[in-house]
Amino acid sequence: MSKVYFYYSAMNAGKSTVLLQSSYNYQERGMRTLLFAPAIDTRSGPGRVKSRIGLEAEALVLGPGDNLFALVRAAHAAQPVACVLVDEAQFLTRPQVEQITDIADTLRIPVLCYGLRTDFQGQLFPGSAALLALADNLIELKTICHCGRKATMNLRVGADGRGVREGAQVEIGGNDRYVAMCRRHYKEALAEGGAKA
């Protein structure tokens, strides 16, 4: 039985690196993979999955209205697909996550999704919430806070380097805008007069 996997973490845990390594493992054995990257994340250019350590690969651009099941079914009919991999899966819609379950259940193709669990306010992203509810396997990828403890929170920082409390849920950025922290240091960074992140 093919499954849906959700690999989740705070920022900078190496999610894209693991995705690219998984895709490489399939391809090395002569199996075709399909990579998807959300249209909203243009940090590496449209249709690119790029890790902080320099690995990268082309991907299909995925918009919020795209039907993942239809895209994969058409690609699989043209040439067999062994695995589907989705980067920045927190940006998926609930219907797209349901389509991912159809890929695994109907097309019998495993789907590996990689993304953030929560936003800078500690709230679930819609895609992450749906994956936490519907995925067969949940795998936490770990990264560390500056104190050495496991980082579970994503602190958004302003131009002054201090934690930001308010704003839109989605603001694309990397190390310049977000810092992975343990919950204690996240709270301290947001506290009145808290230390600079």
N, C-alpha and C positions, 0 to 999 in steps of 0.2 A: 504494500500500500504506500503510495506517495503521500508525503506530508507537507505541511506548511510550517516553516521554522521562523521564529522571530528572534533575531539577535539584537539585543538592546543594550544601551549604556548611556552614560553621560558623554559629553563632548571629549574628543581626543583619546578614545579608547582603542582606536585602530579598526573601526567597523569596515571602512572602505578597503583597508589592507586585507582583512579576512575575506571579504567578498571577492576581491581580485584573486586571492590565492585559491579560493574554492573554485572559481571559474577556470583558472589555470589547470587545476587538478583534473577537471573534466576534459578540458581541451587536450591535455597531454595524452589522454587515453583515446583520443579521436572522437570525443563526444561533443556535440554542439550545445552551447549555452546561449541564452538570451539575457542581456543585461539591460535594465531600465534605470533611468535617472530622471528625477522630476524636472519639469520645465522651469519651475520656480527657482531652482538652485543653479545659478550661472557662474559660480565662482571659478570653475575650471573650464568654462565654455559650455555651450549647449551639447548635450549628448556625450558627456565625458564623466567617467568615474575616476577620481584621482585621490590617491592617499597622500597623507602628509609626508611619507617617506619617499615619495617620488614614483610609485607604481601608478599606472593609469591604463585605461582601456576605453574604447568607444562603447556607447550605450544608446539604446533607443530612448528618445525624449518622450516623457509621459506627462500629459496634461491632465487636469482634474476631471475632464469629461471623457477621457479615453477609456475604452473598454478593454481591460487587460486580457480577459478571456478570449475575446474575438481576435485580438492581435496575436496572441500566442497560438490559438487554434489555426489561424491562417499560416503563420510561420512554420508550425509543426507539420501542416499538410504539405508544404513545399519541400521541407527537409526536416527530418526528425530532430526534436529538441530534447536534450537529456535533462536540463535543469534551467529554471528561471531564477534570476537573481535581481533583487530590487534594492537600490541604494536610497538612503534618506526616506525610508518607508513611513516615517511619521507624517509625511505630506500626502499619503494616500487618503482617499475618501473611504467612507464605510462601504459603499457599493464596490469600490475597487478591491477592498479586502475580501468581500464576499466573492468577487470574481476570481481572486487568487485561490480561494478554497475550491472553486469549481475546476480550476486548472489542475489542482492536486487530485480531486475526487473523480472528475470526468475524463480528463486527458491523461491522468496518471503520471504527471510530471511534478517532481518536487519543486517547491518554491522556497527560496531562502531570502528573507527580508531583513534588512539591516537599518536600524534607525534609533533615534532618541526616544526615550520613554516619556520624559516630561520637558516642558518649556522652562523659561527663565523664572516663572512664577510658581513652579512646582506643580503645574497642571498637565494632565495628559493631553497629548495631541490627538485629534480625531483618529488618524491612522493607527497610532500606537494603541489607543483604547480598543479599537476594533481587533487589532492583532492580538492583544493580550486576552481578549475574549474568545477569539476563533482559531488561533494557531494551535497546532498539535504539540509543538515543542517551543518552550521559552528558554532562551539561553542568555544569561547576562555576561557581557564582556566588561571586564573591570579596568578602571584606570584609577589614578591616585590623586588626592588633594596635595597641596604643597606641604601639608603636615605628615604625609605618608599614609594616612587612612584612606579607605576606599572612597572615591568621589561618586556621589549619587545625584548631585545637583548641578545645574548649569547657570552660573551667574552671568547676567548680561551687564557689561560695563559701559559707561559713558566715555566721552572724550577725556574726562578728568581721571579715568581709571577707577572710579567708584561705582559700586553696584547700583543698578537701575531697578526700580520697583514697578514702574508703569510702562505701558506701550503695547503695540500690536503683538499678538502671539508669534507671528512669523516675521523675523527680520534676519535676512541671510547675512552670515558673517562667520569668521573663523576665530583664530586666536586674538584678533584685534578687538572682538566684541564679546567673546564668551570665555569664561574660565570654569573648568570643572573643579568642584569642591565637595568636601564632605558636608553633611547637613549643618554641623556646628559652625564651620567657618562661613558657610553660605549665610546663615542667620546673622552672624557677627558682621559680615560685610554689608548687610542690609540695615543693620541696626543704626539708630541715630548716632552719628559720630563714629560709626564703625570704621575699622581699618581699611586702608586703600587696598583694593584687590590686587 
